Every structure is written in structure tokens, then in C-alpha cells.
Amino acid sequence: MAVAFSDDERKQALSSIGRYCAENLDLDLGIGDLRGIALLEFFLKEIAPSVYNAAIADAQVFLRDRLVDLEATCYEPEFVYWPKASSVRRK
């Protein structure tokens, strides 16, 4: 599955990349600068799939751990209304 951004997320990402480049690399990239857009596209195509796959693997481990403990987590004792001692009939 390709990682994609909404228009708003894309603008925020480009703004963040531009700010990072200005503060740390002495590059002035505006939100519509082709270099910033190219850098974002590179990140999305080259690096984002690794992050996505790691997140999916983490989610699988999390869910697998919860499913293993499902019976203990979701178990409810049955037929507990009557105390055990009162189930004995007296003659």
C-alpha cells in the first residue's frame, strides 16, 4: 500500500520540510518549491514504506499478544448466582 497524504497533510509536510531546511541546512524552500516537493516525494517513495511496514509489524505483535490472552481478559464465570453451598439439597 502506497503512503499518501491529503492535500492539507501535504502542505503541512512541505512547510515542515521547508522549515527544517531553513533552520538546519541553510536552504530556503518555500511550500511550492520544486526541491521541497521532490524531497517529499522521495521520502514517500523510498523511506515511508519501511516505516509503514515496521508499524504494521508492531501492530501485528500487539494484536497477537492481545489475542493470546483473550480468554483470560474476556472470560466471565458462569452460573455464579447461587452460592456453591446452597446447591446441596437437604432431606
ZARO-827103 format. One record per residue (C-alpha): x, y, z; residue number from 1. Coordinates in Angstrom, 1 decimal. Example, Ala and Ser with C-alpha at 12.3 -4.5 7.8 and 13.67 -1.06 7.14 Angstrom:
2
px:12.3&py:-4.5&pz:7.8&pos:1
px:13.7&py:-1.1&pz:7.1&pos:2
This chain:
91
px:0.0&py:0.0&pz:0.0&pos:1
px:1.5&py:3.3&pz:-1.0&pos:2
px:1.7&py:6.0&pz:1.6&pos:3
px:-0.3&py:9.1&pz:0.6&pos:4
px:-1.2&py:12.4&pz:2.1&pos:5
px:-4.3&py:14.5&pz:2.0&pos:6
px:-3.8&py:18.0&pz:0.5&pos:7
px:-3.7&py:19.5&pz:4.0&pos:8
px:-1.1&py:16.9&pz:5.2&pos:9
px:1.0&py:17.5&pz:2.1&pos:10
px:1.0&py:21.3&pz:2.7&pos:11
px:2.0&py:20.7&pz:6.3&pos:12
px:4.7&py:18.3&pz:5.4&pos:13
px:6.1&py:20.7&pz:2.8&pos:14
px:6.0&py:23.5&pz:5.3&pos:15
px:7.9&py:21.3&pz:7.8&pos:16
px:10.5&py:20.3&pz:5.3&pos:17
px:11.0&py:23.9&pz:4.3&pos:18
px:11.4&py:25.0&pz:7.9&pos:19
px:13.8&py:22.1&pz:8.6&pos:20
px:15.9&py:23.0&pz:5.6&pos:21
px:16.0&py:26.7&pz:6.5&pos:22
px:17.0&py:26.1&pz:10.1&pos:23
px:19.4&py:23.2&pz:9.7&pos:24
px:20.7&py:23.2&pz:6.1&pos:25
px:20.7&py:26.9&pz:5.2&pos:26
px:18.3&py:26.2&pz:2.3&pos:27
px:15.3&py:28.4&pz:1.6&pos:28
px:12.5&py:26.1&pz:0.4&pos:29
px:9.0&py:27.6&pz:0.1&pos:30
px:5.9&py:25.4&pz:0.3&pos:31
px:5.6&py:25.3&pz:-3.6&pos:32
px:9.4&py:24.9&pz:-4.2&pos:33
px:10.1&py:22.1&pz:-6.5&pos:34
px:13.0&py:20.9&pz:-4.4&pos:35
px:10.8&py:20.5&pz:-1.4&pos:36
px:8.1&py:18.7&pz:-3.4&pos:37
px:10.8&py:16.4&pz:-4.9&pos:38
px:12.2&py:15.7&pz:-1.4&pos:39
px:8.8&py:14.9&pz:0.0&pos:40
px:8.1&py:12.5&pz:-3.0&pos:41
px:11.5&py:10.9&pz:-2.4&pos:42
px:10.7&py:10.3&pz:1.3&pos:43
px:7.2&py:8.9&pz:0.5&pos:44
px:8.5&py:6.5&pz:-2.2&pos:45
px:11.8&py:5.5&pz:-0.6&pos:46
px:11.6&py:5.7&pz:3.1&pos:47
px:7.9&py:5.7&pz:4.1&pos:48
px:7.3&py:2.1&pz:3.0&pos:49
px:9.9&py:0.9&pz:5.6&pos:50
px:8.2&py:3.0&pz:8.3&pos:51
px:4.8&py:1.7&pz:7.2&pos:52
px:5.9&py:-1.9&pz:7.3&pos:53
px:7.5&py:-1.5&pz:10.7&pos:54
px:4.3&py:0.0&pz:12.0&pos:55
px:2.2&py:-2.9&pz:10.6&pos:56
px:4.6&py:-5.4&pz:12.2&pos:57
px:4.3&py:-3.6&pz:15.5&pos:58
px:0.5&py:-3.7&pz:15.2&pos:59
px:0.6&py:-7.4&pz:14.4&pos:60
px:2.6&py:-8.2&pz:17.5&pos:61
px:0.4&py:-6.0&pz:19.7&pos:62
px:-2.8&py:-7.7&pz:18.3&pos:63
px:-1.3&py:-11.2&pz:18.5&pos:64
px:-0.4&py:-10.6&pz:22.2&pos:65
px:-3.9&py:-9.5&pz:22.9&pos:66
px:-5.5&py:-12.4&pz:21.1&pos:67
px:-3.3&py:-14.9&pz:23.0&pos:68
px:-4.7&py:-13.5&pz:26.3&pos:69
px:-8.2&py:-13.1&pz:25.0&pos:70
px:-9.8&py:-15.9&pz:27.1&pos:71
px:-8.2&py:-14.6&pz:30.3&pos:72
px:-9.1&py:-11.0&pz:29.5&pos:73
px:-12.7&py:-11.6&pz:28.4&pos:74
px:-13.7&py:-14.6&pz:30.4&pos:75
px:-16.7&py:-14.3&pz:32.7&pos:76
px:-17.5&py:-17.0&pz:35.2&pos:77
px:-20.8&py:-18.8&pz:34.5&pos:78
px:-23.6&py:-19.8&pz:36.9&pos:79
px:-22.4&py:-17.8&pz:39.9&pos:80
px:-25.8&py:-16.5&pz:41.1&pos:81
px:-26.3&py:-19.3&pz:43.6&pos:82
px:-23.5&py:-19.9&pz:46.1&pos:83
px:-22.0&py:-23.4&pz:45.8&pos:84
px:-23.0&py:-24.4&pz:49.4&pos:85
px:-26.7&py:-23.8&pz:48.6&pos:86
px:-26.7&py:-26.2&pz:45.7&pos:87
px:-26.8&py:-29.2&pz:48.2&pos:88
px:-30.4&py:-30.4&pz:48.8&pos:89
px:-31.4&py:-31.3&pz:52.3&pos:90
px:-33.8&py:-34.1&pz:53.1&pos:91
